[in-house]
Amino acid sequence: MNASTAAPQTPLKGLVVNIQHFCTEDGPGIRCIVFLKFCSLRCKWCSNPETIGRKPELAYNINKCIGKKACGRCLAPPAPEGAMYVLDGPDDRVHINWDLASECGEETTSVCPTGALYLFGHEMTVDEVLNEVDQDGPFFAESGGGIAVSGGECLLSPDFTAALLAEAHNRGINTAIETASNVPYENFEKVLPHVDFVHHDIKNMNSEKHKNWSGANSESWKT
């Protein structure tokens, strides 16, 4: 098969939880932070628990629900039977049985017209992420900032993180990562050539305390 007949490559995608603009504590200057999903640690103080799991997860804002009478679309398939329910009484807003709803995905959230049901984590290509990050370009130029990739643990998605930061460099954007480093060394080797600033999160210098509070030994990591 020659180059002219080769099948086009599928764009590399990462599981993005959130893109947060105008951040000032995640590296030099003003940063746009890209939060990726999946983490190897289980820190008891975790401020982003929605980024821990490796798959998209259902989320729900009951304040946006307009109720069964006005909508009720999520009470029918594709949601599993009993995953969504309404209590007896005047308030007909939907409630969630999280044990039954744990496998609900985009097919379930897409039927919600108000965005009350949504997902933590959706796939994005490098270009899709950077097209949003580019909106902060004037702030980067003025402050010396750029993109910061966080998580979760961004080095558990080394191929996507490396591709994202390499393309950021191609666009003239300064790059940073936030990592706890509990990943195989080869993950570092893929990503670090494209990194200008590393924000290293040391959980605890004492190995026993580190394991107690984060769920992993601080001295070594095995996949």
ZADO-1210 file (C-alpha; in nm, 4 decimals, padded with zeros to 6 digits):
<atoms>
<atom x="00.0000" y="00.0000" z="00.0000" code="MET" pos="1"/>
<atom x="00.1532" y="00.3327" z="-00.1020" code="ASN" pos="2"/>
<atom x="00.1143" y="00.6682" z="00.0721" code="ALA" pos="3"/>
<atom x="-00.1635" y="00.7791" z="-00.1619" code="SER" pos="4"/>
<atom x="-00.3853" y="00.4821" z="-00.0747" code="THR" pos="5"/>
<atom x="-00.3029" y="00.4530" z="00.2976" code="ALA" pos="6"/>
<atom x="-00.6006" y="00.4869" z="00.5305" code="ALA" pos="7"/>
<atom x="-00.6094" y="00.8171" z="00.7205" code="PRO" pos="8"/>
<atom x="-00.4970" y="00.7960" z="01.0810" code="GLN" pos="9"/>
<atom x="-00.7558" y="00.8458" z="01.3546" code="THR" pos="10"/>
<atom x="-00.6776" y="01.1622" z="01.5529" code="PRO" pos="11"/>
<atom x="-00.5357" y="01.0946" z="01.8983" code="LEU" pos="12"/>
<atom x="-00.7878" y="01.1728" z="02.1723" code="LYS" pos="13"/>
<atom x="-00.7620" y="01.2332" z="02.5450" code="GLY" pos="14"/>
<atom x="-01.0285" y="01.2081" z="02.8145" code="LEU" pos="15"/>
<atom x="-01.0753" y="01.5680" z="02.9283" code="VAL" pos="16"/>
<atom x="-01.2753" y="01.6549" z="03.2398" code="VAL" pos="17"/>
<atom x="-01.2448" y="02.0332" z="03.2252" code="ASN" pos="18"/>
<atom x="-01.0555" y="02.3209" z="03.0655" code="ILE" pos="19"/>
<atom x="-01.0155" y="02.6019" z="03.3160" code="GLN" pos="20"/>
<atom x="-00.9187" y="02.9487" z="03.1977" code="HIS" pos="21"/>
<atom x="-00.7308" y="03.2356" z="03.3645" code="PHE" pos="22"/>
<atom x="-00.5485" y="03.0427" z="03.6385" code="CYS" pos="23"/>
<atom x="-00.2617" y="03.2066" z="03.8258" code="THR" pos="24"/>
<atom x="-00.1218" y="02.9368" z="04.0570" code="GLU" pos="25"/>
<atom x="-00.0283" y="02.6604" z="03.8147" code="ASP" pos="26"/>
<atom x="00.3026" y="02.7777" z="03.6745" code="GLY" pos="27"/>
<atom x="00.4486" y="03.1102" z="03.5622" code="PRO" pos="28"/>
<atom x="00.2021" y="03.3666" z="03.4343" code="GLY" pos="29"/>
<atom x="-00.1637" y="03.3147" z="03.3526" code="ILE" pos="30"/>
<atom x="-00.2401" y="02.9512" z="03.2630" code="ARG" pos="31"/>
<atom x="-00.5176" y="02.7590" z="03.0954" code="CYS" pos="32"/>
<atom x="-00.5408" y="02.4227" z="03.2745" code="ILE" pos="33"/>
<atom x="-00.6473" y="02.1063" z="03.0968" code="VAL" pos="34"/>
<atom x="-00.7686" y="01.8452" z="03.3457" code="PHE" pos="35"/>
<atom x="-00.7322" y="01.4873" z="03.2207" code="LEU" pos="36"/>
<atom x="-00.9108" y="01.1876" z="03.3684" code="LYS" pos="37"/>
<atom x="-00.7482" y="00.8949" z="03.5546" code="PHE" pos="38"/>
<atom x="-00.5223" y="00.8981" z="03.8602" code="CYS" pos="39"/>
<atom x="-00.3020" y="00.6364" z="04.0246" code="SER" pos="40"/>
<atom x="-00.3419" y="00.7881" z="04.3725" code="LEU" pos="41"/>
<atom x="-00.6337" y="00.8024" z="04.6122" code="ARG" pos="42"/>
<atom x="-00.5472" y="01.1069" z="04.8234" code="CYS" pos="43"/>
<atom x="-00.7841" y="01.1522" z="05.1144" code="LYS" pos="44"/>
<atom x="-00.7921" y="01.5299" z="05.0554" code="TRP" pos="45"/>
<atom x="-00.8448" y="01.5068" z="04.6779" code="CYS" pos="46"/>
<atom x="-01.0029" y="01.8263" z="04.5444" code="SER" pos="47"/>
<atom x="-01.0870" y="01.6738" z="04.2036" code="ASN" pos="48"/>
<atom x="-01.2308" y="01.3255" z="04.2770" code="PRO" pos="49"/>
<atom x="-01.4184" y="01.3369" z="03.9462" code="GLU" pos="50"/>
<atom x="-01.0810" y="01.2948" z="03.7709" code="THR" pos="51"/>
<atom x="-00.9791" y="00.9702" z="03.9478" code="ILE" pos="52"/>
<atom x="-01.1549" y="00.7033" z="03.7406" code="GLY" pos="53"/>
<atom x="-01.0353" y="00.6063" z="03.3945" code="ARG" pos="54"/>
<atom x="-01.3795" y="00.6208" z="03.2257" code="LYS" pos="55"/>
<atom x="-01.6415" y="00.8962" z="03.1804" code="PRO" pos="56"/>
<atom x="-01.8739" y="00.9167" z="03.4818" code="GLU" pos="57"/>
<atom x="-02.2313" y="01.0362" z="03.5136" code="LEU" pos="58"/>
<atom x="-02.2911" y="01.3629" z="03.6999" code="ALA" pos="59"/>
<atom x="-02.6174" y="01.5333" z="03.7939" code="TYR" pos="60"/>
<atom x="-02.7272" y="01.8843" z="03.8893" code="ASN" pos="61"/>
<atom x="-03.0764" y="01.8457" z="04.0346" code="ILE" pos="62"/>
<atom x="-03.1281" y="02.2222" z="04.0272" code="ASN" pos="63"/>
<atom x="-03.1375" y="02.2078" z="03.6463" code="LYS" pos="64"/>
<atom x="-03.3925" y="01.9265" z="03.6333" code="CYS" pos="65"/>
<atom x="-03.7374" y="02.0441" z="03.5138" code="ILE" pos="66"/>
<atom x="-03.9150" y="01.7313" z="03.6358" code="GLY" pos="67"/>
<atom x="-04.1070" y="01.4333" z="03.5059" code="LYS" pos="68"/>
<atom x="-04.4160" y="01.6236" z="03.3888" code="LYS" pos="69"/>
<atom x="-04.2194" y="01.8748" z="03.1837" code="ALA" pos="70"/>
<atom x="-03.9650" y="01.6244" z="03.0539" code="CYS" pos="71"/>
<atom x="-03.9045" y="01.2787" z="03.2027" code="GLY" pos="72"/>
<atom x="-03.6898" y="01.1686" z="02.9079" code="ARG" pos="73"/>
<atom x="-03.4182" y="01.0158" z="03.1272" code="CYS" pos="74"/>
<atom x="-03.6687" y="00.7820" z="03.2961" code="LEU" pos="75"/>
<atom x="-03.6849" y="00.5666" z="02.9843" code="ALA" pos="76"/>
<atom x="-03.4120" y="00.3667" z="02.8076" code="PRO" pos="77"/>
<atom x="-03.1225" y="00.3852" z="02.7370" code="PRO" pos="78"/>
<atom x="-03.0931" y="00.4423" z="03.1138" code="ALA" pos="79"/>
<atom x="-03.1135" y="00.1115" z="03.3057" code="PRO" pos="80"/>
<atom x="-03.4486" y="00.0442" z="03.4681" code="GLU" pos="81"/>
<atom x="-03.4602" y="00.2059" z="03.8133" code="GLY" pos="82"/>
<atom x="-03.1442" y="00.4130" z="03.7615" code="ALA" pos="83"/>
<atom x="-03.3550" y="00.7291" z="03.7414" code="MET" pos="84"/>
<atom x="-03.6634" y="00.7653" z="03.9573" code="TYR" pos="85"/>
<atom x="-03.9062" y="01.0201" z="04.1004" code="VAL" pos="86"/>
<atom x="-04.0147" y="01.0363" z="04.4638" code="LEU" pos="87"/>
<atom x="-04.3800" y="01.0511" z="04.5637" code="ASP" pos="88"/>
<atom x="-04.4913" y="01.4077" z="04.6301" code="GLY" pos="89"/>
<atom x="-04.5190" y="01.7445" z="04.4579" code="PRO" pos="90"/>
<atom x="-04.1512" y="01.7629" z="04.3631" code="ASP" pos="91"/>
<atom x="-04.1262" y="01.5520" z="04.0486" code="ASP" pos="92"/>
<atom x="-03.7584" y="01.6117" z="03.9814" code="ARG" pos="93"/>
<atom x="-03.5520" y="01.3058" z="03.8998" code="VAL" pos="94"/>
<atom x="-03.3292" y="01.1284" z="04.1526" code="HIS" pos="95"/>
<atom x="-03.0420" y="00.8910" z="04.0780" code="ILE" pos="96"/>
<atom x="-02.9734" y="00.5379" z="04.1981" code="ASN" pos="97"/>
<atom x="-02.5966" y="00.5609" z="04.1580" code="TRP" pos="98"/>
<atom x="-02.5426" y="00.1852" z="04.1846" code="ASP" pos="99"/>
<atom x="-02.7619" y="00.1294" z="03.8792" code="LEU" pos="100"/>
<atom x="-02.6512" y="00.4419" z="03.6939" code="ALA" pos="101"/>
<atom x="-02.2772" y="00.3814" z="03.7142" code="SER" pos="102"/>
<atom x="-02.2584" y="00.2639" z="03.3515" code="GLU" pos="103"/>
<atom x="-02.4710" y="00.5446" z="03.2070" code="CYS" pos="104"/>
<atom x="-02.2900" y="00.7346" z="02.9352" code="GLY" pos="105"/>
<atom x="-02.3441" y="00.9824" z="02.6557" code="GLU" pos="106"/>
<atom x="-02.6575" y="00.8070" z="02.5316" code="GLU" pos="107"/>
<atom x="-02.8193" y="00.8819" z="02.8674" code="THR" pos="108"/>
<atom x="-02.6978" y="01.2396" z="02.9091" code="THR" pos="109"/>
<atom x="-02.7827" y="01.3364" z="02.5501" code="SER" pos="110"/>
<atom x="-03.1580" y="01.3083" z="02.6161" code="VAL" pos="111"/>
<atom x="-03.1471" y="01.5727" z="02.8922" code="CYS" pos="112"/>
<atom x="-03.2484" y="01.9103" z="02.7389" code="PRO" pos="113"/>
<atom x="-03.1318" y="02.1254" z="03.0320" code="THR" pos="114"/>
<atom x="-02.7881" y="01.9758" z="03.0982" code="GLY" pos="115"/>
<atom x="-02.8900" y="01.8454" z="03.4405" code="ALA" pos="116"/>
<atom x="-02.7328" y="01.5140" z="03.3408" code="LEU" pos="117"/>
<atom x="-02.3779" y="01.5365" z="03.2108" code="TYR" pos="118"/>
<atom x="-02.0505" y="01.3465" z="03.2102" code="LEU" pos="119"/>
<atom x="-01.7238" y="01.3958" z="03.3912" code="PHE" pos="120"/>
<atom x="-01.4880" y="01.3254" z="03.1046" code="GLY" pos="121"/>
<atom x="-01.5299" y="01.3507" z="02.7291" code="HIS" pos="122"/>
<atom x="-01.2931" y="01.2694" z="02.4467" code="GLU" pos="123"/>
<atom x="-01.1194" y="01.5589" z="02.2726" code="MET" pos="124"/>
<atom x="-00.8513" y="01.5754" z="02.0051" code="THR" pos="125"/>
<atom x="-00.5330" y="01.7802" z="02.0406" code="VAL" pos="126"/>
<atom x="-00.6702" y="02.0445" z="01.8037" code="ASP" pos="127"/>
<atom x="-01.0030" y="02.0647" z="01.9876" code="GLU" pos="128"/>
<atom x="-00.8246" y="02.1282" z="02.3182" code="VAL" pos="129"/>
<atom x="-00.5803" y="02.3822" z="02.1779" code="LEU" pos="130"/>
<atom x="-00.8477" y="02.5700" z="01.9862" code="ASN" pos="131"/>
<atom x="-01.0050" y="02.6460" z="02.3241" code="GLU" pos="132"/>
<atom x="-00.6721" y="02.7124" z="02.4955" code="VAL" pos="133"/>
<atom x="-00.5832" y="02.9598" z="02.2176" code="ASP" pos="134"/>
<atom x="-00.8625" y="03.1866" z="02.3387" code="GLN" pos="135"/>
<atom x="-00.6300" y="03.2904" z="02.6233" code="ASP" pos="136"/>
<atom x="-00.3430" y="03.3758" z="02.3877" code="GLY" pos="137"/>
<atom x="-00.3335" y="03.7514" z="02.4702" code="PRO" pos="138"/>
<atom x="-00.3069" y="03.6707" z="02.8425" code="PHE" pos="139"/>
<atom x="-00.0218" y="03.4263" z="02.7765" code="PHE" pos="140"/>
<atom x="00.1695" y="03.6876" z="02.5803" code="ALA" pos="141"/>
<atom x="00.1249" y="03.9546" z="02.8475" code="GLU" pos="142"/>
<atom x="00.1990" y="03.7367" z="03.1519" code="SER" pos="143"/>
<atom x="00.4449" y="03.4750" z="03.0246" code="GLY" pos="144"/>
<atom x="00.1885" y="03.2020" z="03.0861" code="GLY" pos="145"/>
<atom x="00.0545" y="02.9213" z="02.8719" code="GLY" pos="146"/>
<atom x="-00.1043" y="02.5795" z="02.8982" code="ILE" pos="147"/>
<atom x="-00.0830" y="02.3515" z="03.2037" code="ALA" pos="148"/>
<atom x="-00.1910" y="01.9871" z="03.1852" code="VAL" pos="149"/>
<atom x="-00.3165" y="01.8411" z="03.5113" code="SER" pos="150"/>
<atom x="-00.5536" y="01.5703" z="03.6305" code="GLY" pos="151"/>
<atom x="-00.5991" y="01.3271" z="03.7679" code="GLY" pos="152"/>
<atom x="-00.2455" y="01.2381" z="03.6686" code="GLU" pos="153"/>
<atom x="-00.1602" y="01.3708" z="03.3238" code="CYS" pos="154"/>
<atom x="00.1400" y="01.1379" z="03.2884" code="LEU" pos="155"/>
<atom x="-00.0963" y="00.8384" z="03.2858" code="LEU" pos="156"/>
<atom x="-00.1998" y="00.9636" z="02.9408" code="SER" pos="157"/>
<atom x="00.1556" y="01.0094" z="02.8098" code="PRO" pos="158"/>
<atom x="00.0871" y="00.9820" z="02.4363" code="ASP" pos="159"/>
<atom x="-00.1931" y="01.2377" z="02.4398" code="PHE" pos="160"/>
<atom x="-00.0126" y="01.4706" z="02.6826" code="THR" pos="161"/>
<atom x="00.3050" y="01.4596" z="02.4729" code="ALA" pos="162"/>
<atom x="00.1134" y="01.5275" z="02.1511" code="ALA" pos="163"/>
<atom x="-00.0824" y="01.8095" z="02.3133" code="LEU" pos="164"/>
<atom x="00.2268" y="01.9843" z="02.4480" code="LEU" pos="165"/>
<atom x="00.4255" y="01.9315" z="02.1283" code="ALA" pos="166"/>
<atom x="00.1521" y="02.1011" z="01.9272" code="GLU" pos="167"/>
<atom x="00.1278" y="02.3765" z="02.1904" code="ALA" pos="168"/>
<atom x="00.4974" y="02.4449" z="02.1304" code="HIS" pos="169"/>
<atom x="00.4307" y="02.4510" z="01.7554" code="ASN" pos="170"/>
<atom x="00.1741" y="02.7248" z="01.8232" code="ARG" pos="171"/>
<atom x="00.4183" y="02.9198" z="02.0387" code="GLY" pos="172"/>
<atom x="00.2477" y="02.8363" z="02.3693" code="ILE" pos="173"/>
<atom x="00.4544" y="02.7847" z="02.6861" code="ASN" pos="174"/>
<atom x="00.3857" y="02.4459" z="02.8466" code="THR" pos="175"/>
<atom x="00.3595" y="02.3091" z="03.2006" code="ALA" pos="176"/>
<atom x="00.2454" y="01.9894" z="03.3693" code="ILE" pos="177"/>
<atom x="00.1241" y="01.9127" z="03.7202" code="GLU" pos="178"/>
<atom x="00.2265" y="01.5649" z="03.8348" code="THR" pos="179"/>
<atom x="00.2751" y="01.3511" z="04.1447" code="ALA" pos="180"/>
<atom x="00.5201" y="01.1323" z="03.9462" code="SER" pos="181"/>
<atom x="00.3720" y="00.7952" z="04.0463" code="ASN" pos="182"/>
<atom x="00.4042" y="00.6663" z="03.6910" code="VAL" pos="183"/>
<atom x="00.6502" y="00.4513" z="03.4937" code="PRO" pos="184"/>
<atom x="00.9658" y="00.6366" z="03.3929" code="TYR" pos="185"/>
<atom x="00.8996" y="00.5829" z="03.0219" code="GLU" pos="186"/>
<atom x="00.5948" y="00.8069" z="03.0589" code="ASN" pos="187"/>
<atom x="00.8270" y="01.0900" z="03.1617" code="PHE" pos="188"/>
<atom x="01.0514" y="01.0187" z="02.8648" code="GLU" pos="189"/>
<atom x="00.7613" y="01.0721" z="02.6253" code="LYS" pos="190"/>
<atom x="00.6348" y="01.3948" z="02.7807" code="VAL" pos="191"/>
<atom x="00.9279" y="01.5900" z="02.9272" code="LEU" pos="192"/>
<atom x="01.0861" y="01.6942" z="02.5935" code="PRO" pos="193"/>
<atom x="00.7749" y="01.9073" z="02.5394" code="HIS" pos="194"/>
<atom x="00.7556" y="02.0629" z="02.8883" code="VAL" pos="195"/>
<atom x="00.8832" y="02.4069" z="02.9917" code="ASP" pos="196"/>
<atom x="00.7776" y="02.3953" z="03.3582" code="PHE" pos="197"/>
<atom x="00.7055" y="02.1055" z="03.5948" code="VAL" pos="198"/>
<atom x="00.4824" y="02.1601" z="03.8966" code="HIS" pos="199"/>
<atom x="00.5713" y="01.8576" z="04.1099" code="HIS" pos="200"/>
<atom x="00.3232" y="01.7635" z="04.3817" code="ASP" pos="201"/>
<atom x="00.5021" y="01.5920" z="04.6717" code="ILE" pos="202"/>
<atom x="00.2347" y="01.4398" z="04.8923" code="LYS" pos="203"/>
<atom x="00.4556" y="01.3497" z="05.1891" code="ASN" pos="204"/>
<atom x="00.8271" y="01.2839" z="05.2379" code="MET" pos="205"/>
<atom x="00.7585" y="00.9972" z="05.4781" code="ASN" pos="206"/>
<atom x="00.6887" y="00.6800" z="05.2789" code="SER" pos="207"/>
<atom x="00.4535" y="00.5272" z="05.5370" code="GLU" pos="208"/>
<atom x="00.2504" y="00.8469" z="05.5679" code="LYS" pos="209"/>
<atom x="00.2520" y="00.8876" z="05.1913" code="HIS" pos="210"/>
<atom x="00.0978" y="00.5419" z="05.1494" code="LYS" pos="211"/>
<atom x="-00.1537" y="00.6016" z="05.4274" code="ASN" pos="212"/>
<atom x="-00.2758" y="00.9318" z="05.2851" code="TRP" pos="213"/>
<atom x="-00.2407" y="00.8730" z="04.9100" code="SER" pos="214"/>
<atom x="-00.2705" y="00.4955" z="04.8758" code="GLY" pos="215"/>
<atom x="00.0726" y="00.4477" z="04.7143" code="ALA" pos="216"/>
<atom x="00.4327" y="00.4093" z="04.8246" code="ASN" pos="217"/>
<atom x="00.6407" y="00.7231" z="04.7678" code="SER" pos="218"/>
<atom x="00.9622" y="00.5368" z="04.6834" code="GLU" pos="219"/>
<atom x="00.8588" y="00.3232" z="04.3897" code="SER" pos="220"/>
<atom x="00.5699" y="00.2681" z="04.1504" code="TRP" pos="221"/>
<atom x="00.4764" y="-00.0436" z="03.9585" code="LYS" pos="222"/>
<atom x="00.2073" y="-00.0608" z="03.6962" code="THR" pos="223"/>
</atoms>
